[in-house]
């Protein structure tokens, strides 16, 4: 039983980590879209805020993009 426990923990941890990174990418897209929407006038803008793309191929790179992780003043945003 002791040999199966690390394997089981690994099999649980990998999908959980992937889900966390995926959801972080969605949040990064949402924050980037919100910043663009605010620059266009926010509530006074004729365009609504753009929804984040659910494609994992877009979510993972969005997490690493500079536009999604920095504020206009250049500070790093950390979302938990």
C-alpha positions in Angstrom: 0.0 0.0 0.0 2.9 2.4 0.8 4.2 2.1 -2.8 0.8 3.0 -4.3 0.3 6.2 -2.2 3.0 8.4 -4.0 1.7 7.2 -7.4 -1.9 8.1 -6.4 -0.9 11.5 -5.1 1.0 12.2 -8.4 -2.0 11.1 -10.4 -4.2 13.5 -8.5 -1.7 16.4 -8.4 -1.0 16.6 -12.1 -4.6 17.2 -13.3 -5.2 19.6 -10.4 -2.1 21.6 -11.3 -3.2 21.7 -15.0 -6.6 22.9 -14.0 -5.1 25.6 -11.8 -2.9 26.8 -14.6 -5.8 26.7 -17.1 -8.0 28.8 -14.7 -5.2 31.2 -14.1 -5.0 31.7 -17.9 -8.7 32.4 -18.0 -8.3 35.0 -15.3 -5.3 36.6 -17.1 -7.4 36.9 -20.2 -10.2 38.4 -18.3 -7.9 41.0 -16.6 -6.3 41.9 -20.0 -9.8 42.3 -21.6 -10.9 44.4 -18.7 -7.9 46.7 -19.1 -8.7 47.1 -22.8 -12.4 47.8 -22.0 -11.4 50.4 -19.4 -9.1 52.2 -22.0 -12.1 52.3 -24.4 -14.2 54.1 -21.8 -15.5 51.4 -19.6 -19.3 51.8 -19.0 -19.4 54.7 -21.5 -17.9 52.4 -24.3 -20.3 51.2 -26.9 -18.6 47.8 -26.9 -19.0 45.2 -24.1 -16.1 43.6 -22.4 -14.8 40.7 -24.5 -15.2 37.3 -22.9 -12.1 35.1 -22.4 -11.4 32.3 -24.9 -11.9 28.8 -23.3 -9.4 27.2 -25.6 -6.4 25.8 -23.6 -4.1 26.7 -26.5 -5.0 30.4 -25.7 -5.3 30.1 -21.9 -1.8 28.8 -21.3 0.1 31.5 -23.4 -2.2 34.2 -21.9 -0.9 33.4 -18.5 2.6 34.1 -19.6 1.9 37.2 -21.7 3.2 40.5 -20.4 -0.1 42.4 -21.1 -2.0 40.1 -18.7 0.5 40.2 -15.8 1.5 43.8 -15.5 -0.5 46.9 -14.7 -0.3 50.2 -16.5 2.3 51.3 -13.9 4.4 48.3 -14.6 3.7 46.5 -11.3 3.1 42.8 -11.2 -0.4 41.6 -10.5 -0.7 38.4 -8.5 -4.1 36.7 -8.5 -4.8 33.8 -6.1 
